[in-house]
Amino acid sequence: MALFDIDHPWVFTFGILGNVVSFLLFLAPVPTFRKIYEAKSTMGFDSLPYATALMSSMLWLYYAMLTPDAVLIITINLFGSIVETAYLIVFFIYASKKARAHAGKILGAMNVGLLFLIFAVTFFMFKGQTRAKVVGWVCVAFSICVFASPLIIIAKVVRTRSVEYMPFLLSFFLTLNAVMWFGYGLFKKDLYVALPNVGGFCLSMIQMLVYLIYRNKKPLKKDMEKIINLVNIKVVGTPEIQGTAAPVVPSEITVEPRHIQAPLPAVIREAKMEDSNYKTLQIKRKSPNSRVFNLVINRPSRGNALSADFFTEFPAALSSLDRNPDVAVVVLSGAGKHFCTGIDLHLLNSITHDAGSAEEGRYREKLRREIKSMQQTVTAVEECRKPVIAAVHGACIGGGVDIITACDLRYCTEQAEFSVKEVDLAITADLGTLQRLPGIVGFGNAMELALTARHFSGLEAMRLGLVSRVFGDREAMEKGVAEVAEGIAGRSPLAIIGTKRVLIKSRDMALQQGLDYVATWNSAVLISDDLKEAVSAHLQKRKSLFAKL
């Protein structure tokens, strides 16, 4: 073939180099899809880039088949079509129902509808070299659109002053790829290959230039970060975060910072309530036969901020669920748009009224008792014998993090946002985060999150180990968490409560003390009907049926 003739050495050289660089670029998303496979979730990634890459590869394949001596274009785009198809298959396997439907619409419109239209029009309306030229111009137009798509990322970098979403190495290889294929098109005198890569080279150079400009810039805080400046804060309400918008902070009452020792209600009342009397909570069960109960923080109009009533009702509700023999697992979630936006600012306001009402020594002794009482509200999660699973969506701020760190399992959506927010309110977190978080994410990570009060995403929470799995949306999370909870509920209740208790106790013990504790525990409960039933069910190859606790 003329392509491999000695008269075209540069065509061959640039074509081979272009194949090598494009091969690496096609494989660049492999780590992403490995994460998707491990997380069993698409983790917020969009199918559009992969559908677009597949469309581009198929168009260039069509063009190459109409053009003589285009083997090197065929090889790389055939490989690209196979790889992008594999990516999309993995995406469809692990995507949520909503994401799968969205991806299906994209593929149907672009990769099936548009591609078929291009094939049909060019096949029936044009012939010979005219058809190749028309398809070539279609490829040029589509490639320029693909090369221009990073302009969105460039705009985001300029707006946020952060290069997090534009890795330099990727921009470099895109530039190199454009150079190789431009050289191929130039020496082969193929305008349709050379032309779009001129634009690709220019845009890739712009990307690298923007990266160099902003790589050392201090990122701007997200709107959600601008919750409060407590130098002289005026509040009467609670922060409610709408998506990523700044919260509403009503004004009237001034809280001087020197009074802020810790958030607390004026009085922590003793109470025993039935579910119908809860002001801040709701208890649900999806079906009468289910042993999984949902405990919902129910103040959606206030972003599920933690009020004085919550600190009374929450331990009472957990105690009620713990005593109920029908309950095997508790799933904790939030009503409305958020899991929990933190402490209700009315509690901070109550401090100023209480501070002047008693002699300082007595006030501070009372303050300590009330902080301890609030700590006990959170610790009630650990003291509940039944496993408590946190299902987080939207914002999980401050006191919300206190609560989930006490939970036994944690899951979230891709859209969830977390923050150990207390330092922004001139408070040292005092309800358990500083004690529990280091054991979950590591001391260094906990220190960084607590000192910066920065917001971090559900995906980062999974990387840190704060959550076990991230789901595409709230519906997928509720379904996935329900499956986990039902699986736990079907196991021996004695084994489940024993495992939870031993793990929590061992966390605060030396190894030998932990071993002694579990030996004592099992000596008390190991010989039971549950053990006999588990062995019998295993031998008979049937599902175990355990008595309620």
C-alpha positions in Angstrom: 0.0 0.0 0.0 1.1 3.6 -0.7 0.9 4.4 3.0 3.9 2.2 3.8 5.9 3.3 0.7 9.3 4.9 1.3 7.9 8.0 -0.4 5.7 8.7 2.6 8.0 8.1 5.6 6.5 11.1 7.5 3.0 10.0 7.0 3.8 6.6 8.4 5.8 8.1 11.3 3.2 10.6 12.4 0.5 8.0 11.9 2.2 5.5 14.2 2.9 8.2 16.8 -0.7 9.4 16.6 -1.9 5.8 17.1 0.4 5.5 20.2 -0.7 8.8 21.8 -4.4 8.2 21.0 -4.2 4.7 22.4 -3.0 6.1 25.7 -5.7 8.8 25.7 -8.4 6.1 25.0 -7.2 4.2 28.0 -7.0 7.2 30.3 -10.5 6.6 31.8 -9.6 3.1 32.9 -8.9 4.2 36.5 -12.2 6.0 36.6 -14.1 2.9 35.5 -12.1 0.8 38.0 -13.5 3.1 40.7 -17.0 2.7 39.3 -16.6 -1.1 39.4 -15.3 -1.1 43.0 -18.0 1.4 44.2 -20.7 -0.3 42.2 -21.8 3.3 41.3 -21.1 5.8 38.5 -20.3 8.3 41.3 -21.6 11.3 39.4 -19.6 10.8 36.2 -21.5 11.6 33.0 -21.9 9.3 30.0 -21.7 12.2 27.5 -17.9 12.3 27.0 -17.8 8.5 26.3 -20.8 8.7 23.9 -19.2 11.6 22.2 -15.9 9.8 21.9 -17.7 6.7 20.4 -19.5 8.9 17.9 -16.2 10.6 16.9 -14.5 7.2 16.4 -17.3 5.8 14.3 -17.4 8.9 12.1 -13.7 8.7 11.4 -14.0 5.0 10.7 -16.6 5.8 8.1 -14.4 8.5 6.6 -11.3 6.2 6.6 -13.3 3.5 4.7 -14.1 6.1 2.0 -10.5 7.3 1.8 -7.5 5.4 0.2 -4.5 4.4 2.3 -6.1 5.3 5.7 -5.2 2.1 7.6 -3.7 4.0 10.5 -6.9 6.0 10.9 -8.9 2.8 10.9 -6.8 1.0 13.5 -7.0 3.6 16.2 -10.6 4.5 15.6 -11.6 0.8 15.6 -9.8 0.4 18.9 -11.4 3.6 20.2 -14.9 2.4 19.2 -14.4 -0.9 21.1 -13.0 0.8 24.2 -15.7 3.5 24.4 -18.4 0.8 23.9 -16.9 -1.1 26.8 -16.9 2.0 29.0 -20.5 2.7 28.2 -21.5 -1.0 29.0 -19.8 -0.6 32.4 -21.6 2.7 32.9 -25.0 1.2 32.1 -24.4 -1.7 34.5 -23.7 0.5 37.5 -25.6 3.7 36.7 -28.7 4.7 38.7 -32.1 4.4 36.9 -32.1 8.2 36.2 -28.5 8.3 34.9 -29.2 5.2 32.8 -32.2 6.8 31.2 -30.3 10.0 30.5 -27.4 8.0 28.9 -29.9 6.1 26.8 -31.4 9.3 25.5 -27.9 10.6 24.5 -27.0 7.3 22.8 -30.3 7.1 21.0 -30.2 10.7 19.8 -26.5 11.0 18.8 -25.0 7.5 18.4 -28.0 5.9 16.7 -30.2 8.7 15.3 -27.7 11.3 14.2 -25.1 8.7 13.0 -27.8 6.8 11.0 -28.9 10.2 9.5 -25.3 11.0 8.4 -24.9 7.5 6.9 -28.2 7.6 5.1 -27.8 11.2 3.7 -24.2 10.7 2.5 -24.8 7.2 1.1 -27.9 8.0 -0.9 -27.2 11.6 -1.9 -23.5 11.6 -2.7 -21.1 9.3 -4.6 -17.4 8.7 -4.9 -15.0 11.5 -3.8 -17.9 13.9 -3.2 -19.2 11.5 -0.5 -15.7 11.3 1.1 -15.5 15.1 1.1 -18.9 15.6 2.7 -18.1 13.0 5.4 -14.7 14.6 5.9 -16.3 18.0 6.6 -18.8 16.3 9.0 -15.8 14.8 10.8 -14.1 18.3 10.9 -17.2 19.9 12.4 -17.7 17.2 15.0 -14.0 17.2 16.0 -13.9 20.9 16.4 -17.0 20.7 18.7 -15.2 17.9 20.7 -12.0 19.9 21.0 -14.0 23.0 22.0 -15.8 21.1 24.9 -12.9 21.8 27.4 -13.8 25.5 27.2 -16.4 24.7 29.8 -13.6 23.4 32.1 -11.4 26.4 31.3 -14.3 28.7 32.3 -14.7 26.7 35.5 -11.0 27.0 36.3 -11.1 30.8 35.8 -14.3 31.1 37.8 -13.2 29.0 40.8 -9.4 29.7 40.5 -8.8 26.0 40.9 -7.2 23.5 38.4 -8.7 20.5 40.2 -10.8 19.6 37.1 -8.1 20.2 34.5 -5.0 18.0 35.0 -2.0 19.3 33.2 -0.8 15.9 32.0 -4.1 15.3 30.2 -3.8 18.7 28.5 -0.3 17.9 27.5 -1.2 14.6 25.9 -4.1 16.2 24.0 -1.7 18.8 22.6 0.7 16.1 21.6 -2.1 14.1 20.0 -3.2 17.1 18.0 0.4 17.6 16.8 0.8 14.0 15.7 -2.4 13.9 13.7 -1.8 17.4 12.2 1.5 16.1 11.0 -0.1 13.0 9.5 -2.8 15.1 7.7 -0.2 17.7 6.5 2.2 15.1 4.9 -0.7 13.0 3.6 -2.3 16.2 2.2 -5.5 15.3 4.0 -7.2 18.6 4.9 -10.0 16.9 6.9 -7.5 15.3 9.3 -5.1 18.3 9.6 -7.7 21.1 9.9 -9.5 20.1 13.2 -6.1 19.3 14.8 -5.0 22.9 14.3 -7.9 24.0 16.5 -7.2 21.1 18.9 -3.6 22.2 19.3 -4.6 25.9 19.9 -7.2 25.0 22.5 -4.9 22.5 24.3 -2.2 25.1 24.5 -4.8 27.5 26.0 -5.7 24.8 28.6 -2.0 24.4 29.6 -1.6 28.2 29.8 -4.6 28.5 32.0 -3.3 25.7 34.2 0.1 27.4 34.6 -1.7 30.7 35.5 -4.0 29.2 38.1 -2.1 26.3 39.5 -0.9 28.3 42.5 -3.9 30.5 42.9 -5.9 30.2 46.1 -9.3 28.6 45.2 -12.4 30.7 45.8 -14.7 29.3 48.4 -17.9 27.7 47.2 -21.1 29.6 47.9 -22.0 26.9 50.4 -18.9 27.8 52.3 -20.3 31.3 53.0 -22.6 30.1 55.7 -21.7 32.6 58.4 -19.1 35.0 59.7 -19.5 34.9 63.5 -17.5 38.0 64.4 -20.8 39.8 65.0 -23.5 37.5 63.7 -27.2 38.4 63.7 -29.5 35.4 63.8 -33.0 34.4 64.7 -33.4 31.4 62.4 -31.4 28.4 61.2 -29.2 28.0 58.2 -31.0 26.3 55.3 -28.8 25.4 52.4 -30.6 25.2 49.0 -28.3 23.2 46.7 -25.1 25.1 46.6 -26.7 28.5 47.3 -25.8 30.5 50.4 -28.1 29.9 53.3 -30.7 32.3 54.5 -29.6 33.9 57.8 -32.4 36.1 59.1 -31.4 39.1 61.1 -32.4 40.8 64.3 -30.7 39.3 67.4 -27.0 39.9 68.0 -24.8 37.1 69.5 -21.5 38.4 70.7 -18.6 35.9 70.1 -17.2 36.1 73.6 -20.3 34.2 74.8 -20.0 31.3 72.5 -18.6 28.4 74.4 -20.7 25.6 72.7 -24.1 25.2 71.2 -26.8 24.1 73.6 -30.5 24.4 74.4 -31.4 26.5 77.4 -32.9 23.5 79.1 -32.6 19.8 78.2 -35.9 18.3 79.2 -36.7 14.7 80.1 -39.4 13.3 78.0 -41.0 10.0 76.9 -42.9 10.3 73.7 -44.7 8.2 71.2 -43.9 8.7 67.5 -47.0 10.8 67.0 -45.7 13.4 69.5 -42.2 13.9 67.9 -41.7 17.4 66.7 -38.3 16.8 65.0 -38.4 13.1 64.1 -40.5 10.6 62.3 -40.3 6.8 62.5 -41.3 4.8 59.4 -41.5 1.2 58.3 -41.9 0.3 54.6 -43.8 -2.9 55.2 -45.4 -4.6 58.2 -43.1 -7.5 57.9 -39.9 -5.6 57.6 -37.5 -5.5 60.6 -35.8 -2.3 59.2 -37.1 0.9 60.7 -36.4 4.4 59.3 -35.7 7.2 61.8 -36.0 10.5 59.9 -34.8 13.9 61.1 -37.9 15.8 60.2 -37.4 19.6 60.0 -37.1 20.1 56.3 -38.1 23.7 56.4 -35.0 24.4 58.6 -32.6 22.1 56.7 -33.1 19.6 59.6 -31.1 21.8 61.9 -30.8 20.3 65.4 -33.1 22.1 67.8 -33.6 21.8 71.6 -36.5 19.4 70.9 -34.2 17.2 68.9 -31.8 16.7 71.7 -34.6 15.5 73.9 -36.4 13.4 71.3 -33.5 11.7 69.5 -32.3 9.5 72.5 -35.9 8.8 73.4 -36.6 7.6 69.9 -33.5 5.4 69.8 -34.3 3.9 73.1 -37.8 3.1 71.9 -36.5 1.4 68.8 -33.8 -0.4 70.8 -36.5 -1.9 73.1 -38.8 -2.8 70.3 -38.3 -6.6 69.4 -39.6 -5.9 65.9 -36.6 -3.7 65.2 -33.4 -5.3 63.9 -31.8 -2.3 62.1 -32.4 1.5 62.1 -31.8 3.6 59.0 -31.2 7.3 59.9 -31.9 9.9 57.2 -33.2 13.4 56.7 -36.4 14.7 55.3 -36.4 17.3 52.5 -33.3 18.5 50.6 -30.6 17.8 53.3 -29.6 15.3 55.9 -28.7 17.9 58.5 -27.4 21.5 58.3 -26.0 21.5 61.9 -27.0 23.1 65.1 -30.1 25.4 65.1 -28.8 28.9 65.6 -31.6 29.5 68.2 -29.5 27.3 70.5 -26.5 29.7 70.1 -28.8 32.6 70.8 -30.0 31.0 74.0 -26.5 31.2 75.5 -26.6 35.0 75.6 -29.9 35.0 77.5 -28.7 32.3 80.0 -25.2 33.8 80.6 -26.4 36.8 82.6 -29.1 35.0 84.5 -26.8 33.3 87.0 -23.5 33.7 88.9 -20.7 32.9 86.5 -19.4 29.8 88.3 -22.8 28.2 88.5 -23.6 29.1 84.9 -20.5 27.4 83.7 -21.2 24.3 85.8 -24.6 24.2 84.2 -23.1 24.7 80.8 -20.9 21.7 81.3 -23.9 19.5 82.3 -25.8 20.6 79.3 -22.9 20.0 76.9 -22.6 16.5 78.5 -26.3 15.9 78.0 -26.0 16.9 74.3 -23.0 14.6 73.9 -25.1 11.8 75.4 -27.8 12.4 72.7 -25.2 11.6 70.0 -23.7 8.7 72.0 -27.2 7.2 72.2 -26.5 6.0 68.6 -23.6 3.9 69.8 -25.5 2.7 72.9 -28.4 1.5 70.8 -27.9 -2.3 70.5 -29.3 -2.4 67.0 -27.1 -1.3 64.1 -27.8 2.3 63.0 -27.1 3.1 59.3 -26.7 6.7 58.2 -28.1 7.5 54.7 -26.9 11.0 53.8 -28.1 13.3 51.0 -27.6 17.0 50.5 -25.8 18.9 53.3 -24.3 17.1 56.3 -22.8 19.9 58.3 -21.4 20.3 61.9 -23.8 18.4 64.2 -24.8 16.2 61.3 -21.2 15.0 61.1 -21.2 14.4 64.9 -24.2 12.1 64.4 -23.0 10.1 61.4 -19.6 9.4 63.0 -21.5 7.7 65.8 -23.4 5.6 63.3 -22.3 2.0 62.5 -22.5 2.3 58.7 -22.6 5.4 56.5 -23.7 5.8 52.9 -24.3 8.9 50.8 -25.3 10.3 47.4 -23.0 11.8 44.9 -24.5 15.2 45.6 -23.9 15.0 49.4 -21.7 17.7 50.9 -20.0 17.4 54.3 -18.2 19.9 56.6 -16.9 19.9 60.1 -18.1 23.4 60.4 -17.7 24.3 64.1 -14.5 26.4 63.8 -16.4 28.8 61.4 -18.8 29.4 64.3 -15.9 30.0 66.8 -16.7 26.7 68.4 -14.5 23.7 69.2 -16.6 20.7 68.1 -17.8 19.1 71.3 -20.4 16.4 70.4 -18.0 13.7 69.3 -16.6 14.4 65.8 -13.1 15.2 67.2 -13.1 12.0 69.1 -14.7 9.6 66.5 -13.6 11.0 63.1 -9.8 10.3 63.5 -10.6 6.6 63.9 -12.7 6.6 60.7 -10.6 8.8 58.3 -7.2 8.9 60.0 -5.8 11.5 62.4 -4.2 13.7 59.7 -7.4 13.8 57.5 -9.5 14.5 60.6 -7.2 17.4 61.6 -7.3 18.9 58.2 -11.1 18.7 57.9 -11.7 20.1 61.4 -9.2 23.0 61.1 -10.3 24.2 57.6 -14.0 23.5 58.0 -14.0 23.0 54.2 -16.8 21.3 52.3 -16.0 18.0 50.8 -18.1 15.8 48.4 -19.6 12.4 48.7 -16.9 11.0 46.4 -14.1 12.4 48.7 -16.0 11.1 51.7 -15.7 7.6 50.2 -12.1 8.1 49.4 -11.4 9.1 53.0 -13.4 6.2 54.4 -16.1 8.3 56.0 -18.8 6.5 53.9 -18.7 2.9 52.6 -20.4 3.6 49.2 -21.7 6.5 47.1 -24.9 6.2 45.1 -25.9 8.1 42.0 -29.0 9.7 43.5 -31.3 9.5 46.6 -33.6 6.9 45.1 -30.6 4.6 44.4 -29.2 5.2 47.9 -32.5 4.4 49.6 -32.8 1.1 47.6 -29.1 0.2 48.2 -29.2 1.0 51.9 -32.5 -0.9 52.3 -30.8 -4.0 50.8 -27.9 -3.7 53.2 -30.2 -3.2 56.1 -32.5 -6.2 55.2 -29.4 -8.3 54.8 -28.2 -7.5 58.3 -31.8 -7.9 59.7 -31.9 -11.5 58.4 -28.9 -12.5 60.4 -28.7 -13.7 64.1 -29.7 -10.7 66.3 -27.4 -12.0 69.0 -24.4 -12.1 66.6 -25.3 -8.6 65.2 -25.5 -6.8 68.6 -22.5 -8.7 69.9 -20.4 -7.7 66.8 -21.4 -4.0 67.3 -20.8 -4.0 71.0 -17.4 -5.7 70.7 -16.2 -3.5 67.9 -17.1 -0.3 69.8 -15.6 -1.5 73.0 -12.4 -2.8 71.3 -12.0 0.6 69.6 -11.1 2.1 73.0 -9.2 -0.9 74.4 -5.7 -2.4 74.0 -5.6 -5.6 71.9 -5.5 -8.0 74.9 -8.3 -6.1 76.6 -10.4 -6.4 73.5 -9.8 -10.1 73.2 -10.7 -10.6 76.9 -13.9 -8.7 76.3 -15.0 -10.8 73.4 -14.1 -14.0 75.2 -16.3 -12.9 78.1 -19.1 -11.9 75.7 -19.1 -15.1 73.8 -19.0 -17.2 76.9 -22.3 -15.6 77.9 -24.2 -15.7 74.5 -22.4 -18.1 72.1 -24.4 -21.2 73.2 -27.8 -20.2 71.9 -30.7 -21.2 69.7 -29.3 -18.9 67.1 -26.2 -21.0 66.8 -28.2 -24.2 66.5 -30.5 -22.6 63.8 -27.5 -21.3 61.8 -25.8 -24.7 61.7 -29.0 -26.5 60.9 -29.9 -24.0 58.1 -26.4 -24.4 56.6 -26.6 -28.2 56.6 -30.1 -28.1 55.1 -29.2 -25.4 52.6 -32.1 -23.2 53.6 -32.4 -19.6 54.9 -31.9 -19.2 58.7 -35.0 -18.1 60.7 -34.0 -16.5 64.0 -36.3 -15.4 66.8 -36.7 -11.7 67.6 -34.5 -10.2 70.2 
